[in-house]
Every structure is written in structure tokens, then in C-alpha cells.
Amino acid sequence: MRMNVSTKLWLAFVGTITLCVLALYLLLHNSLRQGFLDYTSKQSVQRLEILRSALANVYREDNSFHALETNPSRWLELKDIIFAESESLFEGLPATPEAEASAPRAYYREFVSSISLHDADKKLLLGVNKPNQTLDWIPVTNANQLVGFIGFVKPTVVSRQQDQNFIQHQFKIFSIISLFVLVIATIVATLLARRISQPLTTLAQKAHALASGDYSQTIPVTSQDEIGQLCNSFNQLSEALAANQQSRALWVADISHEMRTPLSVLKVQIEAMQDGIRPANYENLALLYEKILGLSNLIDDLFELSLSDVGALSYNKKTVSLAPLVKTCVQHFQVKAEAADLTLKDNIDATQDYSIVADSDRLQQLFSNLLENSIRYTDAGGEIQVGISTSDTKVFITIDDSAPGVAPEQYDKIFERLFRLENSRSRATGGAGLGLAICKNIVNAHQGNIRAGTSAFGGLQICIELPKAQQ
């Protein structure tokens, strides 16, 4: 049989309360009976004070219990002192055998018959020896000298009918209270089980809809406890899945658009050549080659980005001196920068030790992509500068370029795949918007961080943080 969460919670609450009430009932049962027995023992001790005084007088007159020991009838008379004080309690009671057996008279007679007299060494003098029963001892003294003991059987059961009636009455009252508590606990458990399980039931339904592809599902957060945190996490998951679905749709659309444009140009050019409208000369073939080269680069970037996303790019890491590697990359792009009418320089101190643990080939790819991006999107007559600084645990590489800049709210977006700005850093300058996404994956693979900011030259600054090599 399958039980839902609400039923399990209800059973847990009610079961716990039931066990607690049952345990309290058993404890009260034992405690009340034992308390009555202790109370009866104390009463017996108080009642035997009269007998102890009488025995002390007998010992004082005879200087021993020998005369009392040889005259058992006198011992019975002494014990009747206790019974005589209780006779007033029995006046007016019927003298039938049943009354004799059940009335308080029977209790007191049984109590008096259980009394025995012992010497100072607890040797039995008068009375009946009861070896299998527990005796309480009351010392008898004469002139501060111990002369004997009164022994009486400590009660182990509640024998008086009125005491039994009182205990049964208390048990009856406690049973009624226990039933009342169980009813209240059942009602409260039902309400609590519904309140706790309702968000979980809603969460299960919403999760089923989410698994079916409906990413618009949200759950109202009504508490700050673990269930509220779970609902909040579900809402974040739903938003993330919806954003990923939209991003995937845009990704497919952008890739289709990126490939459709050069393919359309290729188709038109080839058809024109087939129809004899355009000659198959060097210039037209060069145009076809340029479009094919662009498609090839796009496919290579997509393939490399997919590898970096799944962590399939190979990394051969070792200790690398960063200064000469960056300087070499800057030198390789000097000709391209001059062709774009840009000034490319570095302010790297080659004497400093900027050692990191990295894959030098991937770092060259990283810096090449960043320099290519800066040269492509910086206005003619501008400047690009590369620098390296260090802290106790980090190495910082910065690439600053001049205008145009990027709005601060788009600093994080430029590292998203296929993202391009609508201003001068646009499609017109070329590129598919994958370079910075690849750069971010390479930096992450080196346990580093890459971020964008405002350059001192009025353009964009790219800052890369990489862990310094441990000496």
C-alpha cells in the first residue's frame, strides 16, 4: 500500500503522542502505587511509635525483654495498643464475615500481626519470622542505648479497599484526560500534516509539469524554512531552464543565420558563374574562397567551443613564464595592428617572474583571440596596450583598447556565445561572437577568472586573473 507524505506525517505525529501517553500511563501506574506503599509505610512507622514507647518502658522496668518474651499474652496486649487506637474507625461497621475480610479492620489486624520484636542483634524474640519478606526496622532505645528493634513487614501491595478505589479513580481520570489529549493531538496532527505536505504535493505536481517541458511553473514561497528554500530553488531551476531553452533557440537561430549568409553569397555567385553573368576569374574565385574560409572558421570555432563546454579540450599544463609568452603574442599581431592603423604595445617588465601553471598553447590561443577582438573592434587611430601585474597569489593580465567602449550592463554578456553589440562592435566588422566565449572556457579551465571593464583609453578593458605558480 502506497502512503503519501501527509499520511506518513499524520501517523508519525499521532504515533508519537500515543507512545508518550502510554508511557506516561505506565509511569503513573507504577508511581502512584509505589507512592501509596511508601505512604502506608510512613503511617505504619508513626503508628508504631506508641509501641516503641511502651517497649522502652517495659525494658526500663524489667531491664530486659525476658519477662515479655516468657509471657506472649503481654506482647499481644502491647500490640493491641495500636489496634485499640484504630477501633474508633470501625464503629458502626457490620460484623459479617465479608465485612471482616474487606473492611479496614482486616487491614489493621493484618498489620498488627506482621509486627515482631528483635533484640539489639536483630535476633527474633517475639512474633513470626518472615524470611521471604522485606522488614522495616524501628530501633528501641533506653537511656540512649539500643536495646532492640521492632520489625514489621513492608507492604508490597495496596491492600486497603479505599486506597484501591482512590487509585482506580485516579487511573480513570487519567484515562479520560489521555483520550482527550489523543483527540486533540489527532486534530492538530491532521492540520500540521496538511500544512507541511501541501507545498510538497504542489512541488511534486509542478516538478512533473517541469519534466514535461513546461518551464513556466513557479511555486509561491510562504515560509523561510527548508520547504521554503526548496520552493525557492525550484523557482530558480524553472527560470534557469526557461532561460536555457530560450538561449538554445536563439543559439540555433543565430548559427543558422551565420551559416545562411555566406552560403547564400556562395549560391548566388556560383549560379551567376553558371549562367555566364559573372566570369570565373581570380577576383570572383577569391570572393568564393573568402566566404568558404569564413564558414570554415565558424565551424572550427563551434567545434572548439563545444569541446571546451564538455571539457574535452586537452590541456598539457606545466610551469610557464608568462612575460615572454605574452610579448611573443603581441609581436605576432604588430603587422595586423599597423594595417588597421592602430598602436599595439605592452608595458610588461620582462625581468619579473610571472610564473603560472598552464598550457602554453591554450594561453597563446587565449591571447590571440583577445588581441584579434581588440584590433577588430577598435577605431582606426586608436591604441591597444597589454600589461601584467601580480599579487601574492594571482597574476593579472590586462588588455586595454581605445574607443568605442561597451556599456557597463553588457560587460558580462559579451562572454556569452553569439552575443554581439548593436553599436560599432557589430557584425559589420566580422566574427561570429564565439571568440570571447572560448576565451572564458579556457580561463575557467585554468581555475582563473575573466571580466570586462572600462579602459583608461576610453574603450574596453579585459582583465584575466590566473593563479600564481607555487614555489
N, C-alpha and C positions, 0 to 999 in steps of 0.2 A: 504494500500500500504506500503510495507516494504522498508525503505530507509537505505542505507549503511552509514557508518561513513563519507565517502568522501562527499556524497550529503548533509548530515547534516552540516558538516563544511562549505561547499560552501554556503548553504543557510544562515548560521549564519553570515559569512563574508559579503556576498552581502546584506543581510537584514540590518545589522548594518550600512553599508556605505549608503544604500538607506535612512534609517531613519535619519542619520546625515545630508545628503544633503537636504532632505526635511525640516528638522528643520532649517538649515541654510537659505534655500529659504524663509521660513515664517518669520524668524527673519530679513532677509534683506528687505523683502517686507515692514514690519512694520517700520523698522528703516529708510529706505530710504524715505518713505512717511512722517514720523514724522520729519525727518531731514529737508525736504523741507518746511514743515509747520513752523518749528522753524526759518528757514532761511527767509521765507516770513514775519514772524512776526518781525524779526530784521530789515528787509528792510522797513517795514511799520513804525517802530519806527524812523528810520533815516529820512524817508521822512516827518514824522510829526514834525520834529524839526523846519522846516520852519514855519509851522502853529503855533507851540508853541511860537516862537519868535514874530510872528505877533500878537497873542493874548496877549502876555505880553505888547507889545507896545500899543494895544488898551486899556488895563486896566490901563496902566500908564497915558494915555491921558484923559480917562473918569473916572478914579478912581473906575470903576466898569464895569461889563458886561451888565448893564441895558440897555444902548443905543444899544448895539449889539443885546440884547435879543428882543428889540422892533422893530428892523429892520432886519428881516430874510434875506433880499436880501444882506445885507452887510456880513452876515455869509456865504452865498453862494459864494460871491466874495472871501472871505478869503479861503474857501476850494478850489476854483478854482486855487489858487496859486500852490497847489500840482499838479493839473491836467495840469496846463499850462506848468510846467516844463517837463511833460511827453509828450506834444503834438509833440515834435520833433521825438518821437518814432513812431508816427502814420502817418507821412508824406508819401505820395505815396501809402497808402493803399486804396483799393476801398471803396466806401461809400454805398455798398449794404447792405440790412438788414442782410444777412447772415454774412457779414464781421463785421457788428456792433456787432453781437451776439458772434462771435467766436474770434475776433481779440483782441490784448492786450488792445484796447480802452475799451472794455466791462469790462475787469478786473479792470482797473483803475477807471472807473465810479462806479463800484460796491464797490470798496474800499473806494472812497471818500464819497459815500452815507452812509457808515456804521459809519462815524465819528460823534461823539456827544460831546457837551460841557456841563460840570457839574461844580457846584460851589465847594467850599472847603469841603463841606459835601457830595460830590458826588450826589447832587440833580440835576436832569436833567434841563438844561437851554435851550439848542438848540439841535435839532436832534431828532431822533426817538429812543424811549426806546425799547430795545430788551431783555426782561427778561429771555428768554429761551436760550440765547447765552452767551458765556463767553467773558467778556470785559477785555481788557488790558488798564491800566491807565497810562497816562503820565502827571505828575504834571506840572502846570503852576505857575510860581513864579514871584513876583515883589518885587525888593529890598529884596531878600532872604525871602520873605513872601509867603506862599502858598495861592494862590487866586482861584485856580480851577483845574480841571482835563480835559484832552482830553481823551475821551473813544472811542475805536474802537474795532470792533468785531474780535476776534482772529480767524484766518482761521482754519477750521477743515477738509477741503478737498483741494486737489490741483486742482485749477480751471484753471490756465493758460495752454493753449494748448501746448506751448513749454516745459513747465515743465512736463506735462503728457507724451509728446513724449520722453523727456530725461529719465524719469523713466522707460517707456516701453522699451526703448533701453537698459538700464542697466539690466532690467529683462531678456531681450532676450540674452544678452551676458552671464549673469549668468546661464541661462538655457543651453546654449551651453557648458559652462565650466562644469556644473553639469553632462551633458550627457557624456562628455569626461572623467570625474572622475569616473563615474559609469562603463564605458567600461574598463578603466584601473583597477578599483577595481575588476571587474569580472575576468579579466585575472589573476591578482595577486591571487585572492581567489581560482581560479581553480588550479594554481600551488601549492599554500600552502596546499590546501585540499588534493591534491595528495601526496605531500611530507609528510604530517602528517599522512595520513591514510594508506600509503603504508606499514610502519612497522606493523601497527595494522592488516592489511589484512594478511600479512605474518605470524604474530603471531597467528592469528586465524587458518590458514591452518596448521601451524606446531603443534598447540595445538590439532587439530583434529587428526593428524597423531600420536601424542604422546598418545592420549587417545586410539588409536587403537593398541598400544603396540610397536610402533616404537620409541625406546628411543635414536636413533642416531640423532634426529632432533636438529639442532642448528640454531641460528639467528645471523647474523653479527651485532655487536653493532657499530653504526655510529654516536652516539651522547652521551652526558653526561647528558641529561635531564631526565624527568620521563620516557619517552618512552625507552630511552637507558637503564635506570635502570631496566625497566620491561623486556626488551630483555635479559639483563644480568641475571636477576633472572630466566627467562625461561631456559636459558642455564644451570644454576646451578641445576635447577629442573630436567632437562633432564639427566645431569650427575649423579645426585643422584639416579634417578630411574634406570638408566642403572647399576649403582654400586649395587643397592639393588637387581636387577634381577640376576646379576652375583653372589652376595652373597647368594641369596636364592638357586640358582642352586648348588653352592658349598656346602651349608648347607645340602641340601638333599643328595648330593653325599657323603659327609662326614658321615652323620648319617647312610646312607645305608652301608657304609664301616665299620663303628664302630660296627654295629649290625651283618653284614655278617661274620666278622672274628670269634667271639665266637660261632655263630650259625653253622658255618662250622665245627669248632672243635667239637661241641656237636654232629653234624650229623655223623662225621667220627667215633667218639668214640662209639656212640650208635650202628652204623652199625657194627663196629668191635666186640662189645659185642654180637650183634645178630648172627653174623657169627661164634662166638666162637673163634675169633682171639685174643681178649683181654678178660680176665676174669672180671666178675663183682665184683671185690674185693674193699676193702676200699680205696686203692690208686686211682684206676680209678674212683670210685664214687666221691672221693674228688675232682678230676680234673673237673668232670662234675659240681659239686656244685660250684667250684670257677668260672667257666665260667658263670653259671646261676647267681651267685651273682654279677659278673661284669655287666651282662645285666640288672639286677635289679637296680644296682646303676646308670647305664647310663639312664635308663628310669626315675628313680626318679629325676636325675639332669635335664633331659629335661623337665619334668613336672614342676619342681620348677622354671626353667628358664622361661618357658612360662608364669607361673603365675606372676613372677616378671616383665616380659615385659608388661603385660596388667595391672599391678598394683593390681593384685588380692591377693597378699600375705598379710596376716593380720599382722598388727603392733599394739602392745599394748605399747605405749610409756609412759614412766614416767621418773622421775629423777633417773639416775643410776650413782653410783660411779664407775668410770672406772678402777681404780687401782686394786681392789680385783678381778674384773671380768677377766681382762687380766692375772693376776697372776694365777688364777684358770685354765684358758685355757693352760697356759704354763706348769703347773704341770701335767695336763692330758696327755700331749704329751712327757713327760720326758722319759717314758719307750720306746716309739716308736723311739725317737731320739737316745737313747742309743743303741737300736737294729740296727740302721743304722750307728753306730759308729760316731755320731755327738754330739756336745756340745750345749745344748739348755739352755739359761739363760736369765734373764731380769735384767735391771738396773732401775726398777721402784721404786720410793720413795713412800711407802705406806702411809706415813703421809700427803702427798699432796692431796688436794681436786681436783680431776679431774672429776667433775660432768657434765654430759650431759643429755639431754632429748632423750631417745632412748628405743628401745625394747631390753631387755637384751637377750632374746632367739635368736633374729636375730644377735645380736652382737657376741654371742658365735658361731653361725654358721659362721659368717664372719671370726673371728679369727681362728676358727678351719680349715676352707678352706685354709687360708693363711699359717698357720703352716704346714698343710698337704702338701701343694705345696712346701714349702721350704725344708721340710725333704725329699720329693720325689726327688727333682732335685739338691740337694747339694751333692757334692762328699764326700765319706767317709773320716773321719778325719777332717771334716770341722766344722764350728761354725755358730750358729744362735743366734741372740740377738734381744730382744724386748725392746723397750723404749717408754716412754711417755714424752712429753713436752707440754707447754701451752703458749698462748699469751693472750692478753686482751679479745679476742672474740673467739678464736679457741683452740681446743685440737688436738695435733698431736701424732699419734701412728705410730711408725716405726718398721719394721721387716727387719733386715739385715741378709744376709747369705753370705757364702764364695763361692769360685769358684765352678762351672763355672758361668760366667756373661752373660749378654744379650747385644747385640749391641744397641746403642742409638736409631737407626732408628726403632727399634722394640719395644720400650717402650710402645707406645700407642696400638700396635697391640696385645700385649699379653692379653688385656682385651676383645678382640673380641672372640666370641664363636667359638669353634672348632679350634682355632689357636694354633699351636704348632711349636716350633723351630725345625730346621733341625739338630742342634748340640746335645749335650748331654742332653739338656732338651727336650726329644723327646718321641715318643710313646713307646720306649723300657722300660721306667720307669713307664708306666701305665698312666691312666687318659684319659678322652675324650676331654680335653680342654674346659670344661664348668665351672670349679670352679671359675676362675677369672672373668668371665662374670657375674656369680651370685653375686660375691662379689661387683662388680661395681654397680649392680642394688640395692643391699642392702644399699650401701653408698649413692647413689643418693636419695633413699627413706628417708634418714636421713638428707637431704639437705647438704650433705658433698661432698668431692672430694677425689678420689684415683688416685695415679700416681706412676709410676715406675722411678727408677733412679739407679745410681751407688752406690754400697755399699762400705763402708770403708774397708770391709774384702775381697774385690775383686769379689764379686758376685752381687746379685740383692738387691736393697732396695725398699720396698713397703711402701709408706707414705700415711696415711689416715688423712684427715682433717675433724673434726666434730665440729659443733657449740657448744660453751660452754653454759651451762645452765645459764639463767639469775637469779641473786639473787633476 
